[in-house]
Each structure stands twice: as C-alpha cells, then as structure tokens.
Amino acid sequence: MKILLGIVMLLTSVWHQWQVHAEFFTSIGQMTDLIYKERDLVQSLKEYIREEEERLSKIKSWASRIEELTTRSTSDPEGYLAHPVNAYKLVKRLNTDWLSLENMVLQDSTKGFIANLTLQREFFPNEEDETGAAKALMRLQDTYRLDPDVIARGVLPGTKYVSSLSVDDCFGMGKIAYNDGDYYHTVLWMQEALKLLDEGEESTISKVDVLDYLSYTVFQLGDIHRAVELTRRLLVLDSSHDRAGTNLRYFERLLEKQRSEEKINTTTDKEPPTPNSGVYARPLDYLPERDTYEALCRGEGIRMTPRRQKRLFCRYHDGYRNPLLILSPIKEEDEWDSPSIVRYLDVLSNDEIEKIKQLAKPRLARATVRDPKTGVLTTANYRVSQSAWLEEYDDPVIARVNRRMQAITGLTVDTAELLQVANYGMGGQYEPHFDFSRKEEPDVFKRLGTGNRVATFLNYMSDVQAGGATVFPDFGAAVWPRKGTAVFWYNLFRSGEGDYRTRHAACPVLVGSKWVSNKWFHERGQEFLRPCGLTEVD
C-alpha cells in the first residue's frame, strides 16, 4: 500500500503539472522536470524491490524451516509421527500453513506499480518527443559539422558530463530518419551503428538489421554499387533472408544495366559515373542562406574587418538624460556599425533573471510563428523553443524591467508587446526571420493597433556553453549570449520602411540551456521619441 500511495502521489503531481502534453524536447527547462520525475520513479521501483525481497526472504526462511523438519521426519516416519504433537503439526502444516505459503507466493505486488507506471507514461515524452529529439541531434550534426562518431562518443565542447550513444541509440536515430524519408541521415547513423557492432559492442540489434536498412537506403540515394556490396554482406550473415535475396537480384540487374550504359558512354567519350565511397551530399532545402547562416553559427564568415572594428566603441549610456540612469548609467558596447546593433551590460541581475524564469516556467508552451497568409499563430520546425508572455501585474520585477528597457532605449513601452520569455530545447533554434511585418503580410499586427515592430530588445538570461548565437546572415554578424546583457536594434528605418538587413536567426544550442526574454517596441507612441527621417532609409 505504501508503494501504491507513493506512486499515486507522484502521478497526481505529474497530472497537475502536465494536464496537456508538453513538447518536452523544445525546452530544456521543461526537460529538467523529467529528471526529478524519473528519480522519484526509481525510488518507487526500489521500494517495490525491497518489499519483493522481504517477501522472498520470508518464503526462503519458511522453506529452510520445513526442509529441516522433513529431513528429520523422513529419516524415521513412524517414529516421528509416534509423537502426537508432530502428527498434529503435520496435519496443520499441510492444511493451513502451506495454504498461507501459497497465498504468499501468489501475492502479486507488481500490479499497483505496473498499473500506475502505465498510467503515468501518458504524461511522459511520446513518439513526437523522441522524433523531435533525434532531429535535434541531426540539426546539430549539420549546423556544426559534427561526425556521427563525435556525437556518439559524446565529445562536445563545453560539456560537463560525457554521455555516449549505443548501437541501439544510433540504430534508432537511423530509423527515425528513414521513416521521415531522410536517407542522407539514415546512412550516416546506420553506418555508425554498423561501426560500433564491428568494434564488438554487444547489442540486441544485429548487423543483419543494420545492413537491411543501410543497403536499401544507399540504393534510394542511387548508389547501386554499394547497395549490392552491402546486400551481399547481409546474405553472408543470413543466407535465408528472403527480402535481401530478392533485392540483390534486382540490384544486380540494375548494376548490369548501368555497366552497359557506362560502356556506351566510354565509346562516345562520355565520362562514366564514379561509384560513391559511402559519402553522400547533404540535400538542398528551403532556406536559401542555409550555408551562410550555419557558417555564422560556427563562428565562420563573420565580416568583422579591422576597419569596421575601429568604428565600434564602448561608453556609458544615460538614456538621453533619463532620471533612472543619470546617477547609474548603463554600459553600452557597439556590436555592429551598420545597421547599428548595441549591447547593454548588467541589464538584468541574477535575482531578476531567476524571478522571471520562475514566473515563466509554468506557462511555457511551444513557441509559434504567424502564418504570413492567414495571420494565424502556428508551430513550425524552424522555430524550436518554448515561450511565455509576462505582464506587469504578474510581479513587480516585470514592471521594473519594462521601465528599465524604456529608459535605456528612449522608446515607450506603453505600445510594446508583453515581455516574451523563451527557453530553447535540444538543438533549439529559430531560423532566419524578420521581426517586423513586411509589405506582403500587412495584417500581421493589425489586431494590436500599434503599427509595426520598430525595434527589438533582446535580454540574454543565461550563458550558453556552445552554440546559441544570434546571427545576421545579410551582413555577416554574430552576437554571442552573455548572461545579464541585452542587445538592441531597430527593425524599421525612421521612415517606417523595413530594414531587410535585420533578418536574423537564433542558432541551435549545441551545449547548454538558453534563456532569453525580449521586448518588441511598436511604432505607435514613438512619433516624437523617434521622429521620421527625410528619406526612406534614414
């Protein structure tokens, strides 16, 4: 009963926290709760084991006692039963004691634990989370150009703990990619699983299982030579594999046809195709600046020249003589000259950061983007994080932070959006996007009635061990998170026209947990605080 009560209490806690399934992989903050839930579940399991051991100990003690009695009684049955007490006790044992033992043996103490574990699993990460987590690892692999072997061995920069992937893990990664039609990553992870098996790692996954997927996947990528080679290797291990036998005959016919075509190409002086060596090109996708964006995330291709560096300065900023900053001006650093991006130091204290995170965490939900055609908020694979919106009445610290951002920027927060807090999960990112509404999507902020997003104020509320930069592909800038600092830039020219150079991205978090909060200032109310310029690009 103690176990059952403990598990019910644990289940109740989980139920109150996650009445709606959370997409755990999109927020490290949410995933930390799973650590403690798993710890509590292990404690419940250990309690069950302890009770089982006590029950078995009683059975073992009873068996030893009866064994001692039967040893004496069988040596001289009649002499033993000549004593009336022994005769009585034998009858009693067989009629009562053995029945009690039977009940003890049949007692199933697992029912409560298993039933509650099954029920609790509804509030655990699901298939979508596992798929999302696997794709996050693949995203990190691509963005930071990491070999599967590096990820499998857990050798990542800035990591405090080393954790490796097993054959089963790599095989699972490959299967998820395969089921998604992603043959490029399927090959990489199936090859890693095969390598680990070749190195002697024990696993429930066999080489036949891996080769079955791998041979067909390389065929899908057009590498018939290697498909034949891998299928033959599979049949050496399992000659009765029907599908492999059928595939091999089909592959060999295609290969023979390909060789015939190569001979024709040779006679016509056309260069025949060269067989692949197991290395395949990453397919192109929907993002035109993918290479530039990912290079900046790696710290490559940053266009910071010595000449530009000389134009960047640091200074004390009093918010244009704002009373809040006159006696304690804020430290300001130039991050970029054109467009201007500045970083403010010591904007948030540690206590303020922890309070904001505390307020936001129970409200975190999968971050959304606005569909440019419908204006409806929806989730998207190119934005992987969870966010929450905080208002001034939630806590005095929110009002204080809002006033501080207003003082620093010289813009009013009266028409700004609520403070948005975001926590990035595994490989958390937000691919290149604009903060402002473009001409082809004029109704995005219509319901707010405050005009377009004129400026962005982005607070970094955590350090990130690796990855997680804010990058601007158009002009090749990268800004790295530093806890307690904030960066600020204008999205619109003074004319109200959008500054398309400010298209930016949040790079995938390689190692760490990235917390940010941002305030989007809108046009209305800024007319006299940031007057219009004389030209379109002032």
C-alpha positions in Angstrom: 0.0 0.0 0.0 2.9 2.4 0.8 4.2 1.9 -2.8 0.8 2.4 -4.3 0.2 5.6 -2.2 3.6 6.9 -3.2 3.1 6.3 -6.9 -0.4 7.8 -6.8 1.0 11.0 -5.1 3.8 11.1 -7.8 1.2 10.6 -10.5 -1.0 13.4 -9.0 2.0 15.7 -9.1 2.7 14.9 -12.7 -1.0 15.3 -13.6 -1.2 18.8 -12.1 1.9 19.9 -13.9 1.2 18.5 -17.3 -2.6 18.3 -17.9 -1.8 18.9 -21.5 1.2 17.0 -23.0 4.2 19.3 -23.3 6.6 19.0 -26.2 9.5 18.4 -23.9 12.3 18.4 -26.5 11.6 22.0 -27.3 12.6 23.3 -23.8 15.5 22.3 -21.6 13.6 24.0 -18.7 10.7 21.5 -19.1 13.1 18.6 -19.5 14.8 19.2 -16.2 11.5 18.3 -14.5 11.7 14.9 -16.1 15.0 14.3 -14.4 13.3 14.6 -11.0 10.2 12.6 -12.0 12.5 9.8 -13.2 14.4 9.9 -9.9 11.1 9.6 -8.0 10.0 6.7 -10.2 13.3 4.9 -9.5 12.7 5.4 -5.7 9.3 3.8 -6.1 10.8 0.9 -8.0 13.4 0.4 -5.3 10.7 0.3 -2.7 8.9 -2.4 -4.7 12.1 -4.4 -5.0 12.7 -4.0 -1.2 9.2 -5.4 -0.5 9.7 -8.2 -3.0 13.0 -9.1 -1.3 11.3 -9.2 2.1 8.6 -11.4 0.7 11.1 -13.8 -0.9 13.2 -13.7 2.3 10.1 -14.9 4.3 9.5 -17.7 1.8 13.1 -18.7 1.9 13.1 -18.8 5.7 9.9 -20.9 5.7 11.4 -23.3 3.2 14.5 -23.7 5.3 12.5 -24.5 8.4 10.3 -27.0 6.6 13.3 -28.6 4.9 14.8 -29.2 8.4 11.6 -30.8 9.6 11.2 -33.1 6.6 14.9 -34.2 6.9 14.1 -35.4 10.4 10.7 -36.8 9.6 11.7 -38.8 6.5 14.6 -40.5 8.4 12.1 -42.3 10.6 8.5 -41.5 9.6 6.7 -43.8 12.1 8.9 -42.8 15.0 8.4 -39.1 14.1 4.6 -39.5 13.9 4.5 -41.5 17.1 4.7 -38.2 18.9 1.1 -36.8 18.8 2.3 -33.2 18.6 4.3 -34.0 15.4 1.3 -35.7 13.9 -0.9 -32.6 14.7 1.6 -30.2 13.3 2.0 -32.2 10.1 -1.8 -32.0 9.6 -1.9 -28.4 10.4 1.0 -27.5 8.1 -0.5 -29.3 5.2 -4.0 -27.9 5.8 -3.2 -24.3 6.8 0.5 -23.4 6.6 1.0 -24.5 3.0 -2.1 -22.6 2.0 -0.7 -19.5 3.6 2.5 -20.0 1.8 0.6 -20.5 -1.5 -1.1 -17.1 -0.9 2.2 -15.5 -0.1 3.8 -16.9 -3.3 0.8 -15.9 -5.4 0.7 -12.4 -3.9 1.4 -10.1 -6.9 2.9 -6.8 -5.6 3.6 -5.7 -9.1 0.0 -4.9 -10.1 -0.1 -1.5 -8.4 3.3 -0.5 -9.6 2.7 -1.6 -13.2 -0.8 -0.1 -13.4 0.4 3.3 -12.2 3.5 3.2 -14.3 1.4 2.6 -17.4 -0.9 5.4 -16.5 2.0 7.7 -15.7 3.5 7.1 -19.0 0.8 9.2 -20.6 2.5 12.2 -19.1 6.0 11.2 -20.3 7.6 12.2 -23.6 6.0 10.5 -26.5 7.0 9.4 -30.0 6.8 13.0 -31.2 9.3 14.0 -28.5 11.7 11.2 -29.4 11.5 12.1 -33.1 12.0 15.8 -32.2 15.0 15.0 -30.1 16.5 12.8 -32.8 16.0 15.5 -35.4 17.6 18.0 -33.0 20.8 15.9 -32.8 20.8 15.7 -36.6 20.3 19.5 -36.8 23.3 20.0 -34.5 25.3 17.5 -36.6 24.6 19.5 -39.8 25.0 23.0 -38.4 28.2 22.4 -36.5 29.5 19.8 -39.0 29.9 17.1 -36.4 30.6 13.5 -37.5 28.2 10.9 -36.1 31.2 9.4 -34.3 31.8 12.6 -32.4 28.1 12.8 -31.2 28.1 9.0 -30.5 31.1 9.4 -28.2 29.7 12.5 -26.6 32.8 14.5 -27.2 31.2 18.0 -27.4 32.7 21.4 -26.5 31.9 22.7 -23.0 30.2 19.5 -21.8 30.3 18.8 -18.1 29.2 15.2 -18.4 30.2 12.7 -21.1 27.4 10.5 -22.5 27.7 8.2 -25.4 25.3 6.6 -27.8 24.9 2.8 -28.1 24.3 0.7 -31.1 20.6 0.7 -30.2 20.6 4.6 -30.0 22.3 5.0 -33.4 20.0 2.5 -35.0 17.1 4.3 -33.5 18.4 7.6 -35.0 18.7 6.0 -38.4 15.2 4.5 -38.3 13.7 7.9 -37.4 15.5 9.5 -40.4 14.4 6.6 -42.6 10.8 6.8 -41.6 11.0 10.6 -42.4 12.4 9.9 -45.9 15.7 11.4 -44.8 18.1 9.0 -46.5 21.1 11.2 -46.0 21.0 11.0 -42.2 19.8 7.4 -42.3 23.1 6.4 -44.0 25.2 8.3 -41.5 23.6 6.8 -38.4 23.2 3.3 -39.8 26.9 3.4 -40.7 27.7 4.5 -37.1 25.7 1.6 -35.7 27.5 -0.8 -38.0 30.9 0.6 -37.0 30.1 0.1 -33.3 29.0 -3.5 -34.0 32.2 -4.2 -36.0 34.1 -2.9 -32.9 32.5 -5.6 -30.8 29.8 -3.7 -28.9 27.1 -6.0 -27.7 23.5 -5.2 -28.7 20.1 -6.6 -29.3 20.4 -5.0 -32.8 22.2 -7.3 -35.2 24.4 -6.5 -38.2 21.7 -8.0 -40.3 19.2 -5.5 -39.0 21.5 -2.6 -39.8 22.6 -3.8 -43.2 18.9 -4.4 -44.2 18.2 -0.7 -43.7 21.6 0.5 -45.0 21.6 -1.4 -48.2 18.2 -0.2 -49.3 18.9 3.4 -48.2 22.1 3.7 -50.3 20.0 2.3 -53.2 17.5 5.1 -52.7 20.4 7.5 -52.9 21.3 6.0 -56.3 24.5 4.1 -55.2 23.8 0.7 -56.7 27.4 -0.5 -56.4 27.3 -0.1 -52.7 23.8 -1.5 -52.4 25.0 -4.7 -54.0 28.1 -4.8 -51.8 26.1 -4.3 -48.5 23.3 -6.8 -49.6 25.9 -9.5 -50.3 27.5 -8.8 -46.8 24.0 -9.2 -45.3 23.4 -12.6 -47.1 26.8 -13.9 -45.8 25.4 -13.3 -42.3 21.9 -14.6 -43.1 21.6 -16.6 -46.3 17.9 -17.2 -45.7 16.9 -13.5 -45.7 14.2 -13.5 -48.4 14.0 -9.8 -48.9 17.7 -9.4 -49.2 17.9 -12.2 -51.8 15.2 -10.6 -53.9 16.8 -7.1 -53.5 20.2 -8.5 -54.5 18.9 -10.0 -57.8 17.1 -6.7 -58.6 20.2 -4.6 -57.7 22.5 -6.8 -59.8 20.2 -6.4 -62.8 20.3 -2.6 -62.4 24.0 -2.7 -61.9 24.5 -4.7 -65.1 22.3 -2.3 -67.0 24.3 0.6 -65.5 27.6 -1.0 -66.6 26.2 -1.5 -70.1 25.4 2.2 -70.3 28.9 3.1 -69.0 30.4 1.1 -71.9 28.3 3.1 -74.3 29.4 6.3 -72.6 33.0 5.2 -72.9 32.7 4.6 -76.6 31.1 8.1 -77.0 33.8 9.7 -74.9 31.4 10.5 -72.1 32.9 10.2 -68.6 31.2 7.3 -66.7 29.9 8.0 -63.3 32.2 7.1 -60.4 30.9 4.9 -57.6 30.3 6.6 -54.3 32.5 5.8 -51.3 29.8 5.9 -48.7 29.9 9.7 -48.5 26.8 11.5 -49.8 26.0 15.1 -50.4 23.6 16.8 -48.0 20.4 17.6 -49.9 19.4 21.3 -50.5 16.4 22.6 -48.6 14.0 25.6 -48.5 16.4 28.1 -46.9 18.4 30.0 -49.5 21.0 31.3 -47.0 21.5 28.0 -45.2 25.2 27.8 -45.8 25.8 31.4 -44.7 23.6 31.0 -41.6 25.2 27.8 -40.4 28.7 29.1 -41.0 28.0 32.1 -38.8 26.7 29.8 -36.1 30.1 28.1 -36.2 31.8 31.4 -35.9 32.9 31.3 -39.6 32.4 34.0 -42.2 31.9 36.9 -39.8 32.6 40.1 -41.7 34.3 41.9 -38.9 37.1 43.8 -40.6 39.8 45.9 -38.9 38.3 49.0 -40.5 34.9 48.2 -39.1 36.3 47.3 -35.7 37.8 50.8 -35.4 34.3 52.2 -35.7 33.0 50.2 -32.7 33.2 51.8 -29.2 32.0 51.3 -25.7 30.6 54.0 -23.5 28.3 54.9 -20.6 24.7 55.5 -21.6 22.3 57.6 -19.5 19.2 57.1 -21.7 19.4 60.6 -23.1 19.4 62.1 -19.5 16.8 59.7 -18.2 16.4 60.2 -14.4 16.7 56.4 -13.9 20.1 56.3 -15.5 21.7 59.7 -14.7 23.3 58.5 -11.4 23.9 54.9 -12.6 24.4 55.0 -16.4 24.3 51.7 -18.3 27.4 50.3 -20.0 26.9 50.2 -23.8 29.0 48.4 -26.4 28.8 48.6 -30.2 28.4 45.1 -31.7 27.9 46.3 -35.3 28.1 49.7 -37.0 25.6 49.4 -39.9 22.9 48.6 -39.1 23.6 49.6 -35.6 23.5 46.8 -33.0 24.4 47.6 -29.4 24.9 45.5 -26.4 24.0 46.7 -22.9 25.8 45.2 -19.9 24.3 44.4 -16.5 20.8 45.0 -17.6 19.3 42.2 -15.5 20.5 41.0 -12.1 20.7 37.3 -11.2 17.8 37.7 -8.9 15.7 39.3 -11.6 16.6 36.6 -14.0 15.7 33.8 -11.6 12.4 35.5 -10.8 11.5 35.9 -14.5 12.3 32.3 -15.2 10.3 31.2 -12.1 7.2 33.2 -13.4 7.6 31.9 -17.0 8.3 28.2 -16.4 4.7 27.1 -15.5 3.4 28.9 -18.6 5.9 27.7 -21.2 4.3 26.4 -24.3 5.7 25.6 -27.8 6.7 28.8 -29.5 4.6 29.8 -32.5 5.1 31.8 -35.7 2.5 33.8 -37.5 1.4 32.4 -40.9 2.0 35.2 -43.3 -1.0 34.2 -45.4 -3.6 33.7 -42.7 -2.1 35.6 -39.8 -2.9 32.6 -37.5 -0.3 31.5 -35.0 1.1 28.0 -35.6 4.1 25.9 -34.7 6.9 25.4 -37.2 10.0 23.1 -37.4 12.2 26.1 -38.0 11.4 27.5 -34.5 12.2 25.1 -31.7 11.7 26.6 -28.3 9.0 27.2 -25.7 7.8 30.7 -24.7 5.6 32.5 -22.2 4.3 36.0 -22.0 4.6 38.0 -18.8 2.6 41.1 -17.8 3.5 43.9 -15.3 0.8 42.8 -12.8 2.4 39.3 -12.7 5.2 40.6 -10.4 6.8 44.0 -9.7 10.0 42.8 -11.3 8.3 42.7 -14.7 7.2 46.4 -14.3 10.7 47.3 -13.1 12.4 45.6 -16.1 10.0 47.2 -18.5 10.7 50.7 -17.1 14.4 50.0 -17.4 14.2 49.0 -21.1 12.1 52.1 -21.7 14.8 54.3 -20.0 17.6 52.7 -22.0 16.0 52.9 -25.4 14.2 56.2 -25.1 11.1 54.4 -26.5 7.8 54.0 -24.8 6.7 50.5 -23.6 3.0 51.6 -23.5 2.5 50.2 -27.0 5.1 47.5 -26.8 4.2 43.8 -26.7 4.3 41.9 -23.4 7.7 40.6 -22.2 8.2 37.3 -24.0 10.4 34.7 -22.2 11.8 31.8 -24.3 13.7 28.7 -23.4 15.4 26.7 -26.2 15.4 22.9 -26.0 17.5 20.3 -27.7 19.1 21.9 -30.7 16.8 24.8 -30.0 16.8 27.4 -32.8 14.9 30.0 -34.7 16.0 30.0 -38.4 16.4 33.3 -40.3 13.4 35.5 -40.0 12.2 39.1 -39.7 10.8 40.6 -36.5 8.8 43.2 -38.5 5.8 42.7 -40.7 6.7 43.0 -44.4 4.6 44.6 -47.2 3.3 41.2 -48.3 1.9 40.5 -44.8 0.4 43.8 -43.8 -2.2 42.4 -41.4 0.1 40.6 -39.0 -0.1 43.2 -36.2 -3.4 44.7 -37.3 -5.3 43.4 -34.3 -2.8 45.1 -31.9 -3.5 48.6 -33.5 0.0 49.7 -32.6 1.7 49.5 -36.0 4.8 47.5 -36.9 7.6 46.3 -34.7 10.0 49.3 -34.8 12.8 47.7 -32.5 13.9 44.6 -30.7 15.4 44.5 -27.2 16.8 41.0 -26.5 17.9 40.0 -23.0 20.2 37.1 -22.5 19.3 35.3 -19.3 21.9 32.5 -19.4 25.3 31.8 -20.7 25.5 29.0 -23.3 28.5 26.7 -23.3 28.4 26.2 -27.1 26.2 27.4 -29.9 23.1 29.6 -29.5 24.5 32.8 -31.2 22.2 35.4 -32.7 23.4 35.8 -36.3 22.6 38.2 -39.1 23.3 36.5 -42.5 22.8 39.6 -44.6 25.8 41.4 -43.3 27.7 38.6 -41.6 27.4 39.4 -37.9 27.2 37.1 -34.9 26.3 38.1 -31.3 27.0 35.5 -28.6 24.9 35.1 -25.4 26.3 36.7 -22.2 24.1 36.3 -19.1 22.7 39.6 -17.9 23.4 41.5 -21.1 21.0 42.7 -23.8 21.2 43.6 -27.5 19.1 46.2 -29.2 18.5 47.1 -32.9 15.9 48.9 -35.0 13.9 46.8 -37.4 12.5 49.8 -39.2 14.1 52.9 -40.7 12.8 56.2 -39.4 10.5 56.4 -42.5 8.7 53.3 -41.3 10.2 51.1 -44.1 11.5 47.7 -43.0 15.3 47.3 -42.8 15.7 44.0 -44.5 19.2 43.7 -43.4 17.9 42.8 -39.9 16.9 39.3 -40.9 18.4 37.3 -38.1 18.4 33.8 -36.5 18.9 32.1 -33.2 21.5 29.4 -33.8 20.9 25.9 -32.5 22.1 25.4 -28.9 24.9 22.8 -29.1 25.5 22.5 -25.3 23.6 24.3 -22.6 20.2 25.8 -21.9 19.5 29.1 -23.5 17.0 31.5 -21.8 16.1 34.9 -23.3 13.5 37.5 -22.9 12.6 40.1 -25.4 10.5 43.2 -25.8 9.2 44.3 -29.2 8.6 48.0 -29.4 5.9 49.2 -31.9 5.5 52.3 -33.9 2.6 54.0 -32.2 3.6 56.3 -29.4 7.2 56.7 -30.8 6.3 59.6 -33.2 8.1 62.2 -31.1 10.6 59.9 -29.5 12.0 58.7 -32.8 10.8 61.2 -35.4 10.6 60.3 -39.1 13.6 60.9 -41.3 13.8 62.9 -44.6 14.5 59.9 -46.8 13.2 56.3 -47.0 16.4 54.9 -45.5 17.1 57.4 -42.8 
